[in-house]
């Protein structure tokens, strides 16, 4: 029981830190050339991207 409480408090503190300093969790995500803004996919179908 004490272990669960410790884990909960730790996660709460980490979450509070992330919420207090949001600029530390921002990143610049770049998609590969295959995936772009003009890409058209059909809804509710599976796709395989190999690479």
N, CA, C, O and CB atoms as a CASP TS submission, in Angstrom:
PFRMAT TS
TARGET T0000
AUTHOR 0000-0000-0000
METHOD Language model
MODEL 1
PARENT N/A
ATOM      1  N   UNK     1       0.824  -1.193   0.000  1.00  0.00           N
ATOM      2  CA  UNK     1       0.000   0.000   0.000  1.00  0.00           C
ATOM      3  C   UNK     1       0.870   1.259   0.000  1.00  0.00           C
ATOM      4  O   UNK     1       0.569   2.234  -0.689  1.00  0.00           O
ATOM      5  CB  UNK     1      -0.938  -0.003   1.209  1.00  0.00           C
ATOM      6  N   UNK     2       1.949   1.223   0.781  1.00  0.00           N
ATOM      7  CA  UNK     2       2.836   2.385   0.854  1.00  0.00           C
ATOM      8  C   UNK     2       3.515   2.624  -0.496  1.00  0.00           C
ATOM      9  O   UNK     2       3.720   3.770  -0.896  1.00  0.00           O
ATOM     10  CB  UNK     2       3.896   2.189   1.961  1.00  0.00           C
ATOM     11  N   UNK     3       3.865   1.541  -1.197  1.00  0.00           N
ATOM     12  CA  UNK     3       4.494   1.666  -2.509  1.00  0.00           C
ATOM     13  C   UNK     3       3.563   2.381  -3.487  1.00  0.00           C
ATOM     14  O   UNK     3       4.000   3.265  -4.223  1.00  0.00           O
ATOM     15  CB  UNK     3       4.878   0.280  -3.056  1.00  0.00           C
ATOM     16  N   UNK     4       2.293   2.007  -3.499  1.00  0.00           N
ATOM     17  CA  UNK     4       1.312   2.639  -4.395  1.00  0.00           C
ATOM     18  C   UNK     4       1.180   4.123  -4.093  1.00  0.00           C
ATOM     19  O   UNK     4       1.091   4.944  -5.006  1.00  0.00           O
ATOM     20  CB  UNK     4      -0.059   1.954  -4.267  1.00  0.00           C
ATOM     21  N   UNK     5       1.168   4.458  -2.835  1.00  0.00           N
ATOM     22  CA  UNK     5       1.063   5.864  -2.435  1.00  0.00           C
ATOM     23  C   UNK     5       2.290   6.636  -2.901  1.00  0.00           C
ATOM     24  O   UNK     5       2.164   7.767  -3.370  1.00  0.00           O
ATOM     25  CB  UNK     5       0.901   5.988  -0.903  1.00  0.00           C
ATOM     26  N   UNK     6       3.475   6.043  -2.778  1.00  0.00           N
ATOM     27  CA  UNK     6       4.714   6.693  -3.199  1.00  0.00           C
ATOM     28  C   UNK     6       4.723   6.908  -4.707  1.00  0.00           C
ATOM     29  O   UNK     6       5.109   7.976  -5.183  1.00  0.00           O
ATOM     30  CB  UNK     6       5.931   5.859  -2.775  1.00  0.00           C
ATOM     31  N   UNK     7       4.302   5.907  -5.451  1.00  0.00           N
ATOM     32  CA  UNK     7       4.241   6.031  -6.911  1.00  0.00           C
ATOM     33  C   UNK     7       3.237   7.107  -7.306  1.00  0.00           C
ATOM     34  O   UNK     7       3.512   7.911  -8.196  1.00  0.00           O
ATOM     35  CB  UNK     7       3.861   4.680  -7.561  1.00  0.00           C
ATOM     36  N   UNK     8       2.099   7.132  -6.665  1.00  0.00           N
ATOM     37  CA  UNK     8       1.073   8.129  -6.974  1.00  0.00           C
ATOM     38  C   UNK     8       1.587   9.537  -6.709  1.00  0.00           C
ATOM     39  O   UNK     8       1.399  10.434  -7.532  1.00  0.00           O
ATOM     40  CB  UNK     8      -0.194   7.868  -6.151  1.00  0.00           C
ATOM     41  N   UNK     9       2.224   9.731  -5.583  1.00  0.00           N
ATOM     42  CA  UNK     9       2.751  11.059  -5.245  1.00  0.00           C
ATOM     43  C   UNK     9       3.845  11.463  -6.223  1.00  0.00           C
ATOM     44  O   UNK     9       3.913  12.624  -6.627  1.00  0.00           O
ATOM     45  CB  UNK     9       3.293  11.079  -3.802  1.00  0.00           C
ATOM     46  N   UNK    10       4.700  10.524  -6.607  1.00  0.00           N
ATOM     47  CA  UNK    10       5.762  10.816  -7.572  1.00  0.00           C
ATOM     48  C   UNK    10       5.178  11.241  -8.919  1.00  0.00           C
ATOM     49  O   UNK    10       5.621  12.225  -9.512  1.00  0.00           O
ATOM     50  CB  UNK    10       6.672   9.591  -7.754  1.00  0.00           C
ATOM     51  N   UNK    11       4.190  10.498  -9.394  1.00  0.00           N
ATOM     52  CA  UNK    11       3.558  10.846 -10.668  1.00  0.00           C
ATOM     53  C   UNK    11       2.842  12.189 -10.588  1.00  0.00           C
ATOM     54  O   UNK    11       2.844  12.953 -11.553  1.00  0.00           O
ATOM     55  CB  UNK    11       2.572   9.757 -11.086  1.00  0.00           C
ATOM     56  N   UNK    12       2.241  12.473  -9.464  1.00  0.00           N
ATOM     57  CA  UNK    12       1.563  13.750  -9.274  1.00  0.00           C
ATOM     58  C   UNK    12       2.569  14.899  -9.317  1.00  0.00           C
ATOM     59  O   UNK    12       2.288  15.941  -9.908  1.00  0.00           O
ATOM     60  CB  UNK    12       0.794  13.759  -7.943  1.00  0.00           C
ATOM     61  N   UNK    13       3.711  14.725  -8.710  1.00  0.00           N
ATOM     62  CA  UNK    13       4.743  15.757  -8.711  1.00  0.00           C
ATOM     63  C   UNK    13       5.318  15.964 -10.111  1.00  0.00           C
ATOM     64  O   UNK    13       5.561  17.101 -10.517  1.00  0.00           O
ATOM     65  CB  UNK    13       5.860  15.390  -7.735  1.00  0.00           C
ATOM     66  N   UNK    14       5.535  14.881 -10.849  1.00  0.00           N
ATOM     67  CA  UNK    14       6.050  14.990 -12.217  1.00  0.00           C
ATOM     68  C   UNK    14       5.023  15.693 -13.100  1.00  0.00           C
ATOM     69  O   UNK    14       5.377  16.565 -13.893  1.00  0.00           O
ATOM     70  CB  UNK    14       6.394  13.587 -12.792  1.00  0.00           C
ATOM     71  N   UNK    15       3.754  15.315 -12.965  1.00  0.00           N
ATOM     72  CA  UNK    15       2.689  15.968 -13.740  1.00  0.00           C
ATOM     73  C   UNK    15       2.584  17.446 -13.427  1.00  0.00           C
ATOM     74  O   UNK    15       2.379  18.261 -14.327  1.00  0.00           O
ATOM     75  CB  UNK    15       1.355  15.297 -13.473  1.00  0.00           C
ATOM     76  N   UNK    16       2.721  17.798 -12.162  1.00  0.00           N
ATOM     77  CA  UNK    16       2.684  19.206 -11.762  1.00  0.00           C
ATOM     78  C   UNK    16       3.846  19.978 -12.348  1.00  0.00           C
ATOM     79  O   UNK    16       3.688  21.131 -12.750  1.00  0.00           O
ATOM     80  CB  UNK    16       2.695  19.330 -10.249  1.00  0.00           C
ATOM     81  N   UNK    17       5.004  19.360 -12.399  1.00  0.00           N
ATOM     82  CA  UNK    17       6.175  20.024 -12.976  1.00  0.00           C
ATOM     83  C   UNK    17       5.985  20.273 -14.460  1.00  0.00           C
ATOM     84  O   UNK    17       6.331  21.341 -14.963  1.00  0.00           O
ATOM     85  CB  UNK    17       7.433  19.189 -12.745  1.00  0.00           C
ATOM     86  N   UNK    18       5.436  19.294 -15.160  1.00  0.00           N
ATOM     87  CA  UNK    18       5.195  19.446 -16.594  1.00  0.00           C
ATOM     88  C   UNK    18       4.153  20.531 -16.841  1.00  0.00           C
ATOM     89  O   UNK    18       4.284  21.312 -17.783  1.00  0.00           O
ATOM     90  CB  UNK    18       4.736  18.110 -17.214  1.00  0.00           C
ATOM     91  N   UNK    19       3.135  20.586 -16.014  1.00  0.00           N
ATOM     92  CA  UNK    19       2.087  21.602 -16.174  1.00  0.00           C
ATOM     93  C   UNK    19       2.622  22.992 -15.853  1.00  0.00           C
ATOM     94  O   UNK    19       2.205  23.972 -16.469  1.00  0.00           O
ATOM     95  CB  UNK    19       0.884  21.283 -15.272  1.00  0.00           C
ATOM     96  N   UNK    20       3.537  23.085 -14.901  1.00  0.00           N
ATOM     97  CA  UNK    20       4.076  24.378 -14.498  1.00  0.00           C
ATOM     98  C   UNK    20       5.074  24.921 -15.521  1.00  0.00           C
ATOM     99  O   UNK    20       5.212  26.136 -15.662  1.00  0.00           O
ATOM    100  CB  UNK    20       4.741  24.264 -13.135  1.00  0.00           C
ATOM    101  N   UNK    21       5.761  24.044 -16.227  1.00  0.00           N
ATOM    102  CA  UNK    21       6.771  24.453 -17.187  1.00  0.00           C
ATOM    103  C   UNK    21       6.516  23.806 -18.550  1.00  0.00           C
ATOM    104  O   UNK    21       7.273  22.926 -18.958  1.00  0.00           O
ATOM    105  CB  UNK    21       8.170  24.090 -16.677  1.00  0.00           C
ATOM    106  N   UNK    22       5.464  24.223 -19.259  1.00  0.00           N
ATOM    107  CA  UNK    22       5.089  23.561 -20.512  1.00  0.00           C
ATOM    108  C   UNK    22       6.139  23.727 -21.612  1.00  0.00           C
ATOM    109  O   UNK    22       6.207  22.898 -22.520  1.00  0.00           O
ATOM    110  CB  UNK    22       3.763  24.101 -20.998  1.00  0.00           C
ATOM    111  N   UNK    23       6.955  24.776 -21.550  1.00  0.00           N
ATOM    112  CA  UNK    23       7.949  24.964 -22.606  1.00  0.00           C
ATOM    113  C   UNK    23       9.018  23.872 -22.593  1.00  0.00           C
ATOM    114  O   UNK    23       9.720  23.684 -23.587  1.00  0.00           O
ATOM    115  CB  UNK    23       8.606  26.328 -22.463  1.00  0.00           C
ATOM    116  N   UNK    24       9.146  23.165 -21.500  1.00  0.00           N
ATOM    117  CA  UNK    24      10.150  22.114 -21.430  1.00  0.00           C
ATOM    118  C   UNK    24       9.705  20.843 -22.140  1.00  0.00           C
ATOM    119  O   UNK    24      10.532  19.965 -22.384  1.00  0.00           O
ATOM    120  CB  UNK    24      10.475  21.808 -19.989  1.00  0.00           C
ATOM    121  N   UNK    25       8.432  20.716 -22.476  1.00  0.00           N
ATOM    122  CA  UNK    25       7.948  19.499 -23.125  1.00  0.00           C
ATOM    123  C   UNK    25       7.617  19.714 -24.594  1.00  0.00           C
ATOM    124  O   UNK    25       7.149  18.787 -25.256  1.00  0.00           O
ATOM    125  CB  UNK    25       6.729  18.981 -22.403  1.00  0.00           C
ATOM    126  N   UNK    26       7.846  20.905 -25.118  1.00  0.00           N
ATOM    127  CA  UNK    26       7.577  21.156 -26.530  1.00  0.00           C
ATOM    128  C   UNK    26       8.757  20.667 -27.362  1.00  0.00           C
ATOM    129  O   UNK    26       9.905  20.722 -26.922  1.00  0.00           O
ATOM    130  CB  UNK    26       7.310  22.663 -26.786  1.00  0.00           C
ATOM    131  N   UNK    27       8.464  20.194 -28.552  1.00  0.00           N
ATOM    132  CA  UNK    27       9.510  19.715 -29.438  1.00  0.00           C
ATOM    133  C   UNK    27       9.135  19.999 -30.881  1.00  0.00           C
ATOM    134  O   UNK    27       7.975  20.275 -31.188  1.00  0.00           O
ATOM    135  CB  UNK    27       9.758  18.216 -29.230  1.00  0.00           C
ATOM    136  N   UNK    28      10.105  19.931 -31.749  1.00  0.00           N
ATOM    137  CA  UNK    28       9.877  20.163 -33.170  1.00  0.00           C
ATOM    138  C   UNK    28       9.815  18.800 -33.860  1.00  0.00           C
ATOM    139  O   UNK    28      10.849  18.178 -34.107  1.00  0.00           O
ATOM    140  CB  UNK    28      11.004  21.073 -33.793  1.00  0.00           C
ATOM    141  N   UNK    29       8.613  18.341 -34.169  1.00  0.00           N
ATOM    142  CA  UNK    29       8.423  17.027 -34.791  1.00  0.00           C
ATOM    143  C   UNK    29       8.432  17.203 -36.295  1.00  0.00           C
ATOM    144  O   UNK    29       7.705  18.035 -36.838  1.00  0.00           O
ATOM    145  CB  UNK    29       7.095  16.355 -34.319  1.00  0.00           C
ATOM    146  N   UNK    30       9.266  16.408 -36.973  1.00  0.00           N
ATOM    147  CA  UNK    30       9.319  16.446 -38.438  1.00  0.00           C
ATOM    148  C   UNK    30       8.935  15.079 -38.975  1.00  0.00           C
ATOM    149  O   UNK    30       9.498  14.060 -38.577  1.00  0.00           O
ATOM    150  CB  UNK    30      10.736  16.862 -38.947  1.00  0.00           C
ATOM    151  N   UNK    31       7.978  15.071 -39.877  1.00  0.00           N
ATOM    152  CA  UNK    31       7.530  13.824 -40.489  1.00  0.00           C
ATOM    153  C   UNK    31       8.420  13.490 -41.675  1.00  0.00           C
ATOM    154  O   UNK    31       8.968  14.394 -42.305  1.00  0.00           O
ATOM    155  CB  UNK    31       6.052  13.924 -40.930  1.00  0.00           C
ATOM    156  N   UNK    32       8.573  12.209 -41.990  1.00  0.00           N
ATOM    157  CA  UNK    32       9.348  11.841 -43.182  1.00  0.00           C
ATOM    158  C   UNK    32       8.660  12.332 -44.450  1.00  0.00           C
ATOM    159  O   UNK    32       7.469  12.643 -44.429  1.00  0.00           O
ATOM    160  CB  UNK    32       9.548  10.316 -43.248  1.00  0.00           C
ATOM    161  N   UNK    33       9.401  12.403 -45.550  1.00  0.00           N
ATOM    162  CA  UNK    33       8.872  12.909 -46.815  1.00  0.00           C
ATOM    163  C   UNK    33       7.653  12.149 -47.311  1.00  0.00           C
ATOM    164  O   UNK    33       6.830  12.713 -48.032  1.00  0.00           O
ATOM    165  CB  UNK    33       9.938  12.862 -47.859  1.00  0.00           C
ATOM    166  N   UNK    34       7.521  10.884 -46.943  1.00  0.00           N
ATOM    167  CA  UNK    34       6.389  10.073 -47.368  1.00  0.00           C
ATOM    168  C   UNK    34       5.079  10.588 -46.779  1.00  0.00           C
ATOM    169  O   UNK    34       4.039  10.534 -47.436  1.00  0.00           O
ATOM    170  CB  UNK    34       6.605   8.621 -46.967  1.00  0.00           C
ATOM    171  N   UNK    35       5.124  11.079 -45.564  1.00  0.00           N
ATOM    172  CA  UNK    35       3.934  11.586 -44.874  1.00  0.00           C
ATOM    173  C   UNK    35       3.970  13.109 -44.958  1.00  0.00           C
ATOM    174  O   UNK    35       4.905  13.736 -44.459  1.00  0.00           O
ATOM    175  CB  UNK    35       3.877  11.094 -43.369  1.00  0.00           C
ATOM    176  N   UNK    36       2.959  13.707 -45.586  1.00  0.00           N
ATOM    177  CA  UNK    36       2.953  15.161 -45.765  1.00  0.00           C
ATOM    178  C   UNK    36       1.550  15.722 -45.534  1.00  0.00           C
ATOM    179  O   UNK    36       0.597  14.980 -45.297  1.00  0.00           O
ATOM    180  CB  UNK    36       3.455  15.537 -47.177  1.00  0.00           C
ATOM    181  N   UNK    37       1.449  17.053 -45.611  1.00  0.00           N
ATOM    182  CA  UNK    37       0.159  17.717 -45.415  1.00  0.00           C
ATOM    183  C   UNK    37      -0.847  17.370 -46.504  1.00  0.00           C
ATOM    184  O   UNK    37      -2.051  17.364 -46.250  1.00  0.00           O
ATOM    185  CB  UNK    37       0.351  19.214 -45.365  1.00  0.00           C
ATOM    186  N   UNK    38      -0.374  17.084 -47.706  1.00  0.00           N
ATOM    187  CA  UNK    38      -1.269  16.798 -48.817  1.00  0.00           C
ATOM    188  C   UNK    38      -1.642  15.329 -48.940  1.00  0.00           C
ATOM    189  O   UNK    38      -2.286  14.931 -49.910  1.00  0.00           O
ATOM    190  CB  UNK    38      -0.646  17.253 -50.086  1.00  0.00           C
ATOM    191  N   UNK    39      -1.248  14.534 -47.978  1.00  0.00           N
ATOM    192  CA  UNK    39      -1.499  13.096 -48.037  1.00  0.00           C
ATOM    193  C   UNK    39      -2.996  12.809 -47.839  1.00  0.00           C
ATOM    194  O   UNK    39      -3.640  13.406 -46.976  1.00  0.00           O
ATOM    195  CB  UNK    39      -0.658  12.355 -46.965  1.00  0.00           C
ATOM    196  N   UNK    40      -3.534  11.899 -48.642  1.00  0.00           N
ATOM    197  CA  UNK    40      -4.948  11.540 -48.550  1.00  0.00           C
ATOM    198  C   UNK    40      -5.044  10.066 -48.156  1.00  0.00           C
ATOM    199  O   UNK    40      -4.479   9.202 -48.827  1.00  0.00           O
ATOM    200  CB  UNK    40      -5.696  11.814 -49.905  1.00  0.00           C
ATOM    201  N   UNK    41      -5.752   9.787 -47.082  1.00  0.00           N
ATOM    202  CA  UNK    41      -5.956   8.420 -46.617  1.00  0.00           C
ATOM    203  C   UNK    41      -7.445   8.149 -46.492  1.00  0.00           C
ATOM    204  O   UNK    41      -8.234   9.058 -46.231  1.00  0.00           O
ATOM    205  CB  UNK    41      -5.239   8.179 -45.268  1.00  0.00           C
ATOM    206  N   UNK    42      -7.821   6.896 -46.678  1.00  0.00           N
ATOM    207  CA  UNK    42      -9.214   6.524 -46.513  1.00  0.00           C
ATOM    208  C   UNK    42      -9.475   6.222 -45.045  1.00  0.00           C
ATOM    209  O   UNK    42      -8.678   5.562 -44.378  1.00  0.00           O
ATOM    210  CB  UNK    42      -9.574   5.308 -47.401  1.00  0.00           C
ATOM    211  N   UNK    43     -10.587   6.710 -44.563  1.00  0.00           N
ATOM    212  CA  UNK    43     -10.958   6.504 -43.169  1.00  0.00           C
ATOM    213  C   UNK    43     -11.247   5.053 -42.852  1.00  0.00           C
ATOM    214  O   UNK    43     -11.758   4.315 -43.695  1.00  0.00           O
ATOM    215  CB  UNK    43     -12.154   7.337 -42.826  1.00  0.00           C
ATOM    216  N   UNK    44     -10.921   4.643 -41.640  1.00  0.00           N
ATOM    217  CA  UNK    44     -11.224   3.304 -41.106  1.00  0.00           C
ATOM    218  C   UNK    44     -10.544   2.187 -41.890  1.00  0.00           C
ATOM    219  O   UNK    44     -11.067   1.074 -41.956  1.00  0.00           O
ATOM    220  CB  UNK    44     -12.723   3.075 -41.106  1.00  0.00           C
ATOM    221  N   UNK    45      -9.398   2.465 -42.478  1.00  0.00           N
ATOM    222  CA  UNK    45      -8.624   1.410 -43.138  1.00  0.00           C
ATOM    223  C   UNK    45      -7.217   1.404 -42.575  1.00  0.00           C
ATOM    224  O   UNK    45      -6.698   2.438 -42.153  1.00  0.00           O
ATOM    225  CB  UNK    45      -8.597   1.610 -44.681  1.00  0.00           C
ATOM    226  N   UNK    46      -6.608   0.236 -42.571  1.00  0.00           N
ATOM    227  CA  UNK    46      -5.247   0.114 -42.088  1.00  0.00           C
ATOM    228  C   UNK    46      -4.283   0.423 -43.222  1.00  0.00           C
ATOM    229  O   UNK    46      -4.530   0.086 -44.379  1.00  0.00           O
ATOM    230  CB  UNK    46      -4.988  -1.293 -41.515  1.00  0.00           C
ATOM    231  N   UNK    47      -3.175   1.074 -42.865  1.00  0.00           N
ATOM    232  CA  UNK    47      -2.134   1.324 -43.857  1.00  0.00           C
ATOM    233  C   UNK    47      -0.816   0.792 -43.291  1.00  0.00           C
ATOM    234  O   UNK    47      -0.618   0.757 -42.077  1.00  0.00           O
ATOM    235  CB  UNK    47      -2.029   2.859 -44.212  1.00  0.00           C
ATOM    236  N   UNK    48       0.063   0.386 -44.175  1.00  0.00           N
ATOM    237  CA  UNK    48       1.391  -0.067 -43.789  1.00  0.00           C
ATOM    238  C   UNK    48       2.413   0.904 -44.334  1.00  0.00           C
ATOM    239  O   UNK    48       2.457   1.145 -45.540  1.00  0.00           O
ATOM    240  CB  UNK    48       1.668  -1.500 -44.295  1.00  0.00           C
ATOM    241  N   UNK    49       3.228   1.461 -43.473  1.00  0.00           N
ATOM    242  CA  UNK    49       4.309   2.339 -43.899  1.00  0.00           C
ATOM    243  C   UNK    49       5.601   1.596 -43.572  1.00  0.00           C
ATOM    244  O   UNK    49       5.894   1.318 -42.409  1.00  0.00           O
ATOM    245  CB  UNK    49       4.241   3.766 -43.190  1.00  0.00           C
ATOM    246  N   UNK    50       6.347   1.289 -44.587  1.00  0.00           N
ATOM    247  CA  UNK    50       7.584   0.526 -44.415  1.00  0.00           C
ATOM    248  C   UNK    50       8.746   1.493 -44.541  1.00  0.00           C
ATOM    249  O   UNK    50       8.679   2.466 -45.291  1.00  0.00           O
ATOM    250  CB  UNK    50       7.698  -0.636 -45.463  1.00  0.00           C
ATOM    251  N   UNK    51       9.791   1.225 -43.816  1.00  0.00           N
ATOM    252  CA  UNK    51      10.964   2.054 -43.999  1.00  0.00           C
ATOM    253  C   UNK    51      11.984   1.925 -42.933  1.00  0.00           C
ATOM    254  O   UNK    51      13.022   2.585 -42.989  1.00  0.00           O
ATOM    255  CB  UNK    51      10.577   3.431 -44.098  1.00  0.00           C
TER
END
